């Protein structure tokens, strides 16, 4: 019984550490090609100190265009326009505004559940990280502002902003092996990423239990 109690404590600790890794708003998928049309979902994984989420705002980064949100029932979806710093002249007239943010409101997302808030848009001509500020309001009046950017050492002063990595070319398909190197080591690495830290934690804890019995 003592061995079982110790193993249970190990499992709990490892799973808690795993949940904290994904305890912020993320873009899924999070890799896109420069200048391409792209669809992603911003995942809100929890509430504010245990309280349900009732409003989410995603701020559109500069130079991201052709933005369209997906209606997420039963939330109300609002497209918020802002003035352009420099108006754009088109064959059909002058464009003075652009989409500044998307708001999903009047919902109720319990702390124990998650929701994906999806957008379709055109990525800018650039490469590297593209950061998105996401604001989360909860029924108790609290806010989680996911707006912090990493410093030179990769550390965050506050809640990290969501990020999309913009690449020059499409990412390689998961599991694709390089014939010149045999592919075994790369396949193993990909498998490890797919299963994730949570599964590794469970397998490790299981091995520990067997070793102690």
C-alpha positions as CSV (number, residue, x, y, z in Angstrom):
1,X,0.0,0.0,0.0
2,X,2.9,2.4,0.8
3,X,4.4,1.7,-2.7
4,X,1.0,2.4,-4.3
5,X,0.6,5.7,-2.4
6,X,4.1,6.8,-3.5
7,X,3.4,5.9,-7.1
8,X,0.0,7.7,-7.1
9,X,1.7,10.9,-5.7
10,X,4.3,10.7,-8.5
11,X,1.6,10.4,-11.1
12,X,-0.3,13.3,-9.7
13,X,2.8,15.5,-9.6
14,X,3.7,14.7,-13.2
15,X,0.2,15.3,-14.5
16,X,0.0,18.6,-12.7
17,X,3.3,19.7,-14.3
18,X,2.0,18.5,-17.7
19,X,-1.2,20.6,-17.4
20,X,0.8,23.7,-16.5
21,X,2.7,23.4,-19.8
22,X,-0.5,24.0,-21.8
23,X,-2.1,26.4,-19.3
24,X,-2.1,29.3,-21.7
25,X,-3.9,30.3,-24.8
26,X,-2.4,28.7,-27.9
27,X,-2.9,28.7,-31.7
28,X,-3.8,25.3,-33.1
29,X,-2.2,24.8,-35.7
30,X,0.7,27.1,-35.0
31,X,2.8,26.9,-38.1
32,X,1.9,28.7,-41.4
33,X,3.5,29.7,-44.7
34,X,4.4,33.4,-45.3
35,X,1.8,35.1,-47.5
36,X,-0.6,32.2,-47.5
37,X,-4.2,31.9,-46.4
38,X,-4.4,30.2,-43.1
39,X,-6.9,28.9,-40.6
40,X,-6.2,28.4,-36.9
41,X,-8.1,28.2,-33.6
42,X,-7.1,30.1,-30.4
43,X,-7.7,27.6,-27.6
44,X,-8.8,28.9,-24.2
45,X,-7.9,26.1,-21.8
46,X,-9.3,27.3,-18.5
47,X,-11.1,30.2,-16.7
48,X,-10.0,32.8,-14.2
49,X,-9.2,31.4,-10.8
50,X,-11.8,28.7,-11.3
51,X,-14.5,31.0,-12.8
52,X,-16.2,30.4,-16.2
53,X,-15.2,32.5,-19.2
54,X,-17.9,34.7,-20.8
55,X,-15.9,36.8,-23.3
56,X,-12.9,36.4,-25.5
57,X,-11.2,39.1,-27.7
58,X,-8.5,38.2,-30.2
59,X,-6.5,41.3,-31.5
60,X,-5.5,41.1,-35.1
61,X,-1.7,41.8,-35.7
62,X,-0.6,44.4,-38.1
63,X,-0.4,43.3,-41.8
64,X,-2.7,40.3,-41.2
65,X,-5.5,40.7,-43.8
66,X,-8.7,39.0,-45.1
67,X,-9.8,38.1,-41.6
68,X,-13.0,36.0,-41.2
69,X,-14.1,34.5,-37.8
70,X,-16.0,31.3,-37.4
71,X,-19.3,31.6,-35.6
72,X,-19.1,29.6,-32.4
73,X,-22.5,28.6,-31.0
74,X,-23.9,29.9,-28.7
75,X,-21.4,32.8,-28.5
76,X,-22.1,36.1,-30.2
77,X,-19.4,37.0,-32.7
78,X,-18.5,40.7,-33.4
79,X,-16.1,42.1,-36.0
80,X,-14.5,45.2,-34.6
81,X,-13.2,47.8,-37.1
82,X,-10.4,50.3,-36.6
83,X,-9.2,53.2,-38.8
84,X,-6.3,52.6,-41.1
85,X,-3.2,54.7,-40.5
86,X,-2.8,55.0,-44.2
87,X,-6.0,54.6,-46.4
88,X,-5.8,52.2,-49.3
89,X,-7.0,53.1,-52.7
90,X,-8.6,50.2,-54.6
91,X,-10.4,50.0,-58.0
92,X,-13.7,50.2,-56.2
93,X,-12.8,53.1,-53.9
94,X,-10.8,54.1,-50.8
95,X,-10.6,51.8,-47.8
96,X,-10.3,53.7,-44.5
97,X,-10.8,50.9,-42.0
98,X,-9.5,47.4,-41.2
99,X,-10.4,44.6,-38.7
100,X,-8.8,45.4,-35.4
101,X,-10.2,42.5,-33.3
102,X,-12.8,39.8,-33.1
103,X,-15.0,39.4,-30.0
104,X,-16.9,36.3,-28.9
105,X,-19.3,37.3,-26.1
106,X,-22.3,36.1,-24.0
107,X,-20.9,32.6,-23.7
108,X,-20.3,30.5,-20.7
109,X,-17.2,28.3,-20.8
110,X,-16.7,26.4,-17.5
111,X,-13.2,26.4,-16.0
112,X,-13.0,22.6,-16.4
113,X,-13.6,22.8,-20.2
114,X,-11.8,24.4,-23.2
115,X,-13.1,26.0,-26.3
116,X,-11.5,26.9,-29.7
117,X,-12.1,30.3,-31.3
118,X,-11.3,30.1,-35.0
119,X,-10.1,32.6,-37.6
120,X,-9.3,32.4,-41.3
121,X,-6.9,35.1,-42.6
122,X,-3.9,35.8,-44.9
123,X,-0.5,35.7,-43.2
124,X,1.8,38.7,-43.9
125,X,5.0,38.4,-46.0
126,X,7.4,37.7,-43.2
127,X,9.1,34.8,-41.4
128,X,9.4,34.1,-37.7
129,X,7.0,34.4,-34.7
130,X,3.8,36.3,-35.2
131,X,2.3,37.1,-31.8
132,X,-1.4,37.5,-31.1
133,X,-2.9,39.3,-28.0
134,X,-5.9,37.4,-26.5
135,X,-8.1,38.9,-23.8
136,X,-10.2,36.6,-21.6
137,X,-13.0,37.9,-19.3
138,X,-14.7,35.7,-16.7
139,X,-18.0,35.8,-14.9
140,X,-16.4,37.0,-11.6
141,X,-15.2,40.2,-13.5
142,X,-11.6,38.9,-13.7
143,X,-9.4,39.2,-16.8
144,X,-6.6,37.0,-18.2
145,X,-4.6,39.2,-20.6
146,X,-2.5,36.9,-22.8
147,X,-0.3,39.7,-24.2
148,X,3.2,39.2,-22.9
149,X,6.1,38.8,-25.4
150,X,9.3,36.9,-24.6
151,X,12.5,38.8,-23.7
152,X,15.9,38.1,-25.1
153,X,16.2,35.0,-22.9
154,X,12.8,33.7,-23.9
155,X,11.2,34.5,-20.5
156,X,7.8,36.1,-20.1
157,X,7.0,38.9,-17.6
158,X,3.2,38.1,-17.8
159,X,0.8,35.8,-19.4
160,X,2.3,34.8,-22.8
161,X,0.7,35.9,-26.1
162,X,-0.4,33.2,-28.5
163,X,2.1,32.6,-31.3
164,X,2.1,31.4,-34.9
165,X,5.5,30.6,-36.5
166,X,5.5,31.9,-40.0
167,X,7.9,30.0,-42.3
168,X,9.1,30.4,-45.9
169,X,7.9,27.0,-46.9
170,X,5.4,24.4,-45.8
171,X,6.4,22.3,-42.8
172,X,7.3,18.7,-43.4
173,X,4.6,16.1,-42.9
174,X,4.8,14.4,-39.4
175,X,6.5,11.0,-39.7
176,X,8.3,11.7,-43.0
177,X,11.7,9.8,-42.9
178,X,14.9,10.8,-44.6
179,X,16.0,7.8,-46.6
180,X,19.7,8.9,-46.4
181,X,19.6,8.6,-42.6
182,X,17.3,5.6,-42.2
183,X,14.5,7.6,-40.6
184,X,14.4,5.6,-37.4
185,X,15.7,8.3,-35.0
186,X,13.5,11.0,-36.7
187,X,10.4,8.7,-36.5
188,X,11.1,8.2,-32.8
189,X,11.4,11.9,-32.2
190,X,8.1,12.6,-34.0
191,X,6.3,9.9,-32.1
192,X,7.5,11.4,-28.8
193,X,6.1,14.8,-29.8
194,X,2.7,13.3,-30.9
195,X,2.2,11.4,-27.6
196,X,3.2,14.4,-25.6
197,X,4.5,15.0,-22.2
198,X,1.3,13.8,-20.5
199,X,1.7,10.3,-21.9
200,X,5.3,10.2,-21.1
201,X,4.4,11.1,-17.5
202,X,1.9,8.2,-17.3
203,X,4.3,5.7,-18.8
204,X,7.1,6.8,-16.5
205,X,4.9,6.5,-13.4
206,X,3.7,3.1,-14.5
207,X,7.3,1.9,-14.8
208,X,8.0,3.3,-11.3
209,X,5.1,1.4,-9.9
210,X,6.3,-1.9,-11.4
211,X,9.8,-1.3,-10.2
212,X,8.7,-0.8,-6.6
213,X,6.3,-3.8,-6.5
